[in-house]
Amino acid sequence: MCGIVGYIGNKRLTSVLMDGLRRLEYRGYDSAGLAVVNDKGLEVVRCAGKLRDLEEALRLTPLDGAFGVGHTRWATHGRPTEENAHPHRDCTGNLVVVHNGIIENYVELKHELQQRGHAFKTETDTEVMAHLFEEKLKDHPLEEAVRLCLPRLRGVYAICVIAANQPKKIIAARNGPPLVVGLGKNEYFVASDIPAILHHTRDVFFLDDREVAMVTDAGAQVKDLEGRPVTKKVQRITWDPIMAEKSGFKHFMLKEIYEQPRAVRDTLRGRVSSETGKIFLEEMDISPEEFRKVRRISLVACGTSWHAALVGKFLLERLVRVPVEVDIGSEFRYRDPILFPEDLVVVISQSGETADTLAAQREAKAKGLKTVAICNVVGSMITREADGVIFTHAGPEIGVASTKAFTCQLAALQLLALHLAEVRGTLEPESAKEHIAQLLHLPVLIEKILQTDPAIEEVAKEYYRASDFLFLGRGVNYPIALEGALKLKEISYIHAEGYPAGEMKHGPIALIDRNLPVVALAFGDKVFEKMMGNIEEVKAREGRIIAVTQEGNGTLAKMASHTISIPKTADLLTPILAVIPLQLLAYHIALRRGCDVDQPRNLAKSVTVE
């Protein structure tokens, strides 16, 4: 949510800031702005709308300078208007702040500041910070002014602050949403995500909560809120910047769907042995003995990652024979969960910065539990606070609707389940070898599914005008019905529901008529006959059936209006294959409806506020 870019260096300032903001567009936003310091002082250009609107504003009011910050805003407090767009000024016009997050006590602070004579011009919570910093700046350097004010803020924030009378200095601070500092050759960067600066440098460090960085043309220094120096470990990002480009695809989402064979292969590479049936998880500071003592596992995630967690419940209970609970991150803390010392909490997050999931992880750690993170971003907060990590190695995912990150999460959950089964002795070695062999073969099968894309596009042509969809699945594929419905509603704005097929007769069956497309996931597992009965119920009510099934299922092909086939694999591996056609179906339907596939309305890639 929201994007921040700051720069000090010798390149053309406006170009660097605008380029960085473009690479953060996937995060979701509805207004944008820049602030630069030059010989005229502090200059600001802002606008509602997209970056193309900001570019037009910059043509009318050109900006350049020695250093500056840029921001894309996803509205929380106040409408998406020019006056509410960041950066926000203080009363003097000497200082600006850009902010990701929410300040919960801003009304209290605003009243206090107004009583002292401060004049507010926006509806935002962010503006209070500019006025707080203004007061302290009278007696302190900028870095101290910011640091002394931060304890007064209640909520979450990632901020950058610049002032006209503090040359070549950007102050950055974090408590919740991510901030990364990039170190180049005689140039320095601050950003809310790595892709914004990856074309300029691969050497970065992440700020932790309650840390403040002073970035100048001489380098970066970090302190905690008490003013104590903090030593940061610089990481080298191995992503190729070209991976974050469209590479000839029309949209990032389509590119990322087609990257799934590579992404799943990279997630598995070096971690499995089909010869020995062994799993190798190196970044795991949890001993085999501690894993053997686990009595229960809680899987915690949000959105698409929650659907991965639901699949994980089936995997872990079947392979490890341990009870598993699945929680939505935003509900975990507030239901006051009953947790035991022998519980294991697994948090799943594409970005590693999802606020609700991070809060759940901290709740578990506060109660003395071990946590494992499944995540795509090295150095993210969730991975730094976990006792063990399984990185998904999907590479940068730019499309807001997650695709390759999801399938890699499913692959990572397979690894975790197999590792625990090995440690706890719940899976025979020969069975483990067979399962691993089929797991390693999945990238080839995904490539085979992608070859059916033209046929899936033909299905989309027939149904893109539908106003509602129903997705049905059973067992381990019920979460894939949920995910298929989510993908469709996210990018096409069609109302879609995912249901366990056995629940259809308890309500959703009332919706079925000749105008309702029903996507049915039916494979050759132990619930196949039950699934066929549910399909018969749909057909009897003239529902139009789009069946996703395994190759060679002639019976279902005769019953369905359309059939999409996937290769045969083990039952527990089916979800990784079954979701691919649903991603493509959602993509093609959204495209035909003229929707913004990569940046759906109202959505943000990384949800860093509760």
NORFENLIN-V411873 format. One record per residue. N is the residue number from 1. RES is the residue in one small letter. SS is DSSP state (H for helix, E for strand, L for the rest). PSI is psi in whole degrees, 0 to 359 (NA if undefined). BURIAL is 1 if it has 24 or more other ideal C-beta (glycine too) atoms within 12 Angstrom, else 0. Layout:
# NORFENLIN-V411873
n: <N,N>
res: <RES,RES>
ss: <SS,SS>
psi: <PSI,PSI>
burial: <BURIAL,BURIAL>
This chain:
# NORFENLIN-V411873
n: <1,2,3,4,5,6,7,8,9,10,11,12,13,14,15,16,17,18,19,20,21,22,23,24,25,26,27,28,29,30,31,32,33,34,35,36,37,38,39,40,41,42,43,44,45,46,47,48,49,50,51,52,53,54,55,56,57,58,59,60,61,62,63,64,65,66,67,68,69,70,71,72,73,74,75,76,77,78,79,80,81,82,83,84,85,86,87,88,89,90,91,92,93,94,95,96,97,98,99,100,101,102,103,104,105,106,107,108,109,110,111,112,113,114,115,116,117,118,119,120,121,122,123,124,125,126,127,128,129,130,131,132,133,134,135,136,137,138,139,140,141,142,143,144,145,146,147,148,149,150,151,152,153,154,155,156,157,158,159,160,161,162,163,164,165,166,167,168,169,170,171,172,173,174,175,176,177,178,179,180,181,182,183,184,185,186,187,188,189,190,191,192,193,194,195,196,197,198,199,200,201,202,203,204,205,206,207,208,209,210,211,212,213,214,215,216,217,218,219,220,221,222,223,224,225,226,227,228,229,230,231,232,233,234,235,236,237,238,239,240,241,242,243,244,245,246,247,248,249,250,251,252,253,254,255,256,257,258,259,260,261,262,263,264,265,266,267,268,269,270,271,272,273,274,275,276,277,278,279,280,281,282,283,284,285,286,287,288,289,290,291,292,293,294,295,296,297,298,299,300,301,302,303,304,305,306,307,308,309,310,311,312,313,314,315,316,317,318,319,320,321,322,323,324,325,326,327,328,329,330,331,332,333,334,335,336,337,338,339,340,341,342,343,344,345,346,347,348,349,350,351,352,353,354,355,356,357,358,359,360,361,362,363,364,365,366,367,368,369,370,371,372,373,374,375,376,377,378,379,380,381,382,383,384,385,386,387,388,389,390,391,392,393,394,395,396,397,398,399,400,401,402,403,404,405,406,407,408,409,410,411,412,413,414,415,416,417,418,419,420,421,422,423,424,425,426,427,428,429,430,431,432,433,434,435,436,437,438,439,440,441,442,443,444,445,446,447,448,449,450,451,452,453,454,455,456,457,458,459,460,461,462,463,464,465,466,467,468,469,470,471,472,473,474,475,476,477,478,479,480,481,482,483,484,485,486,487,488,489,490,491,492,493,494,495,496,497,498,499,500,501,502,503,504,505,506,507,508,509,510,511,512,513,514,515,516,517,518,519,520,521,522,523,524,525,526,527,528,529,530,531,532,533,534,535,536,537,538,539,540,541,542,543,544,545,546,547,548,549,550,551,552,553,554,555,556,557,558,559,560,561,562,563,564,565,566,567,568,569,570,571,572,573,574,575,576,577,578,579,580,581,582,583,584,585,586,587,588,589,590,591,592,593,594,595,596,597,598,599,600,601,602,603,604,605,606,607,608,609,610>
res: <m,c,g,i,v,g,y,i,g,n,k,r,l,t,s,v,l,m,d,g,l,r,r,l,e,y,r,g,y,d,s,a,g,l,a,v,v,n,d,k,g,l,e,v,v,r,c,a,g,k,l,r,d,l,e,e,a,l,r,l,t,p,l,d,g,a,f,g,v,g,h,t,r,w,a,t,h,g,r,p,t,e,e,n,a,h,p,h,r,d,c,t,g,n,l,v,v,v,h,n,g,i,i,e,n,y,v,e,l,k,h,e,l,q,q,r,g,h,a,f,k,t,e,t,d,t,e,v,m,a,h,l,f,e,e,k,l,k,d,h,p,l,e,e,a,v,r,l,c,l,p,r,l,r,g,v,y,a,i,c,v,i,a,a,n,q,p,k,k,i,i,a,a,r,n,g,p,p,l,v,v,g,l,g,k,n,e,y,f,v,a,s,d,i,p,a,i,l,h,h,t,r,d,v,f,f,l,d,d,r,e,v,a,m,v,t,d,a,g,a,q,v,k,d,l,e,g,r,p,v,t,k,k,v,q,r,i,t,w,d,p,i,m,a,e,k,s,g,f,k,h,f,m,l,k,e,i,y,e,q,p,r,a,v,r,d,t,l,r,g,r,v,s,s,e,t,g,k,i,f,l,e,e,m,d,i,s,p,e,e,f,r,k,v,r,r,i,s,l,v,a,c,g,t,s,w,h,a,a,l,v,g,k,f,l,l,e,r,l,v,r,v,p,v,e,v,d,i,g,s,e,f,r,y,r,d,p,i,l,f,p,e,d,l,v,v,v,i,s,q,s,g,e,t,a,d,t,l,a,a,q,r,e,a,k,a,k,g,l,k,t,v,a,i,c,n,v,v,g,s,m,i,t,r,e,a,d,g,v,i,f,t,h,a,g,p,e,i,g,v,a,s,t,k,a,f,t,c,q,l,a,a,l,q,l,l,a,l,h,l,a,e,v,r,g,t,l,e,p,e,s,a,k,e,h,i,a,q,l,l,h,l,p,v,l,i,e,k,i,l,q,t,d,p,a,i,e,e,v,a,k,e,y,y,r,a,s,d,f,l,f,l,g,r,g,v,n,y,p,i,a,l,e,g,a,l,k,l,k,e,i,s,y,i,h,a,e,g,y,p,a,g,e,m,k,h,g,p,i,a,l,i,d,r,n,l,p,v,v,a,l,a,f,g,d,k,v,f,e,k,m,m,g,n,i,e,e,v,k,a,r,e,g,r,i,i,a,v,t,q,e,g,n,g,t,l,a,k,m,a,s,h,t,i,s,i,p,k,t,a,d,l,l,t,p,i,l,a,v,i,p,l,q,l,l,a,y,h,i,a,l,r,r,g,c,d,v,d,q,p,r,n,l,a,k,s,v,t,v,e>
ss: <L,L,E,E,E,E,E,E,L,L,L,L,H,H,H,H,H,H,H,H,H,H,L,L,H,H,H,L,L,L,E,E,E,E,E,E,E,E,L,L,E,E,E,E,E,E,E,E,L,L,H,H,H,H,H,H,H,H,H,H,L,L,L,L,L,L,E,E,E,E,E,E,E,L,L,L,L,L,L,L,L,L,L,L,L,L,L,E,E,L,L,L,L,L,E,E,E,E,E,E,E,E,E,L,L,H,H,H,H,H,H,H,H,H,H,L,L,L,L,L,L,L,L,L,L,L,H,H,H,H,H,H,H,H,H,H,H,L,L,L,L,H,H,H,H,H,H,H,H,H,L,L,L,L,E,E,E,E,E,E,E,E,E,L,L,L,L,L,E,E,E,E,E,E,E,L,L,L,L,E,E,E,E,L,L,L,L,E,E,E,E,L,L,H,H,H,L,L,L,L,L,L,E,E,E,E,L,L,L,L,E,E,E,E,E,E,L,L,E,E,E,E,E,E,L,L,L,L,E,E,L,L,L,L,E,E,L,L,L,L,H,H,H,H,L,L,L,L,L,L,L,H,H,H,H,H,H,H,L,H,H,H,H,H,H,H,H,H,L,L,L,E,E,L,L,L,L,E,E,L,L,L,L,E,L,L,L,H,H,H,H,H,L,L,L,E,E,E,E,E,E,L,H,H,H,H,H,H,H,H,H,H,H,H,H,H,H,H,H,H,L,L,E,E,E,E,E,E,H,H,H,H,H,H,H,L,L,L,L,L,L,L,E,E,E,E,E,E,E,L,L,L,L,L,H,H,H,H,H,H,H,H,H,H,H,H,L,L,L,E,E,E,E,E,E,L,L,L,L,L,H,H,H,H,H,L,L,E,E,E,E,L,L,L,L,L,L,L,L,L,L,L,L,H,H,H,H,H,H,H,H,H,H,H,H,H,H,H,H,H,H,H,H,H,L,L,L,L,H,H,H,H,H,H,H,H,H,H,H,H,H,H,H,H,H,H,H,H,H,H,L,L,H,H,H,H,H,H,H,H,H,H,H,L,L,L,L,E,E,E,E,E,E,L,H,H,H,H,H,H,H,H,H,H,H,H,H,H,H,H,H,H,L,L,E,E,E,E,E,E,H,H,H,H,H,H,L,H,H,H,H,L,L,L,L,L,E,E,E,E,E,E,L,L,L,L,L,H,H,H,H,H,H,H,H,H,H,H,H,H,L,L,L,E,E,E,E,E,E,E,L,L,L,H,H,H,H,H,H,L,L,E,E,E,E,E,L,L,L,L,H,H,H,H,H,H,H,H,H,H,H,H,H,H,H,H,H,H,H,H,H,H,L,L,L,L,L,L,L,L,L,L,L,L,L,L,L,L,L,L>
psi: <131,160,142,136,132,149,138,122,195,355,167,116,309,322,318,316,315,321,317,318,323,322,354,6,330,342,344,133,164,4,167,161,162,151,132,153,128,195,337,351,224,122,139,136,129,164,157,157,205,177,331,329,322,321,320,319,324,334,326,328,81,142,145,164,191,330,162,182,153,160,141,129,134,112,131,294,109,149,162,84,170,317,332,350,150,159,157,138,162,187,327,340,9,342,144,156,142,149,133,132,197,130,110,332,30,328,314,314,321,315,318,315,322,323,337,9,5,138,126,144,358,172,5,159,335,324,333,328,318,319,324,314,323,314,315,333,343,330,0,154,161,315,322,323,315,312,321,335,332,323,344,346,131,120,207,149,148,123,154,138,135,155,145,329,13,80,139,58,123,127,126,141,153,139,80,268,151,150,134,139,127,137,112,192,106,29,151,149,154,139,161,351,155,317,335,332,2,336,350,328,152,358,116,162,151,136,143,169,144,33,150,129,137,111,122,182,1,355,199,133,143,138,159,180,343,0,8,134,144,130,126,142,122,131,150,120,128,354,137,127,331,334,334,6,169,343,39,349,153,327,155,320,316,317,316,329,316,345,356,324,315,317,315,320,316,326,326,335,129,0,352,150,113,339,319,345,19,151,136,108,97,325,60,99,46,125,157,323,320,322,324,334,352,127,334,148,134,125,126,130,177,151,226,322,330,323,321,320,322,320,319,326,314,316,311,319,324,316,327,342,50,141,141,133,147,126,141,132,319,346,341,306,322,351,6,65,147,114,141,154,332,4,152,133,124,120,138,125,128,311,334,9,7,118,314,321,320,319,321,319,317,326,316,316,323,335,12,15,152,144,142,136,136,117,156,350,112,134,357,162,317,321,326,333,355,157,338,150,139,103,140,342,35,342,174,131,113,319,135,320,114,137,287,330,324,311,327,326,319,320,319,323,326,315,315,315,317,322,314,322,321,312,322,357,33,1,126,142,319,322,321,317,317,317,317,320,317,326,316,339,350,318,323,319,324,319,323,319,319,335,344,7,316,322,323,323,324,323,318,324,327,334,4,344,357,148,344,152,150,129,129,138,166,156,224,344,358,316,333,328,318,316,321,319,319,316,316,314,326,314,344,347,19,135,126,142,139,135,148,129,327,342,353,318,352,28,297,338,338,339,345,125,189,348,356,112,135,117,117,125,110,118,171,53,190,347,12,315,323,320,321,323,320,323,321,322,321,313,323,340,19,18,147,121,124,106,130,117,178,152,141,5,84,328,312,325,326,332,329,153,323,145,131,121,144,157,156,143,182,149,314,347,349,321,324,326,321,332,337,310,327,324,314,320,315,317,310,324,314,320,316,336,0,25,157,97,317,331,72,150,144,357,155,147,312,111,97,13,154,NA>
burial: <1,1,1,1,1,1,1,1,1,0,1,0,1,1,1,1,1,1,1,1,1,1,1,1,1,1,1,1,1,1,1,1,1,1,1,1,1,0,0,0,0,1,1,1,1,1,1,1,0,1,1,0,1,1,1,0,1,1,0,0,0,0,1,1,1,1,1,1,1,1,1,1,1,1,1,1,1,1,0,1,0,1,1,1,1,1,1,1,1,1,1,0,0,1,1,1,1,1,1,1,1,1,1,0,0,1,0,0,1,1,0,0,1,0,0,0,0,1,0,1,1,1,0,1,1,1,1,1,1,1,1,1,1,1,1,1,1,0,0,0,0,1,1,1,1,1,1,1,1,1,0,1,1,0,1,1,1,1,1,1,1,1,1,1,0,1,0,1,1,1,1,1,1,1,1,1,1,1,1,1,1,1,1,1,0,0,1,1,1,1,1,1,1,1,1,1,1,1,1,1,1,1,1,1,1,1,1,1,1,1,1,1,1,1,1,1,0,0,1,1,1,1,1,1,1,0,0,0,0,1,0,1,0,0,1,0,1,0,1,0,0,0,1,1,0,0,0,0,0,0,1,1,1,1,1,1,1,1,1,1,1,1,1,1,1,1,1,1,0,0,1,1,0,0,0,0,1,0,1,0,1,0,1,1,0,1,0,0,0,1,1,0,0,1,0,1,1,1,1,1,1,1,1,1,1,1,1,1,1,1,1,1,1,1,1,1,1,1,1,1,0,1,0,1,1,1,1,1,1,1,0,1,1,0,0,0,1,0,1,0,0,0,1,1,1,1,1,1,1,1,1,1,1,1,1,1,1,1,1,1,1,1,1,1,1,0,0,0,1,1,1,1,1,1,1,1,1,1,1,1,1,1,1,1,1,1,1,1,1,1,1,1,1,1,1,1,1,1,1,1,1,1,1,1,1,1,1,1,1,1,1,1,1,1,1,1,1,1,1,1,1,1,1,1,0,1,1,0,0,0,0,1,0,0,1,1,1,1,1,1,1,1,1,0,1,1,1,0,1,1,0,1,1,0,0,1,1,0,1,1,0,0,1,1,0,1,0,1,1,1,1,1,1,1,1,1,1,1,1,1,1,1,1,1,1,1,1,1,1,1,1,1,1,1,0,1,1,1,1,1,1,0,0,1,0,0,0,1,1,0,1,1,0,0,0,1,1,1,1,1,1,1,1,1,1,0,1,1,0,1,1,1,0,1,1,1,1,1,0,0,1,0,1,1,1,1,1,1,1,1,0,0,1,0,0,1,0,0,1,1,1,1,1,1,1,1,1,0,1,1,1,1,1,1,1,1,1,1,1,1,1,1,1,1,1,1,1,1,1,1,1,1,1,0,1,1,1,1,1,1,0,0,1,1,1,1,1,1,1,1>
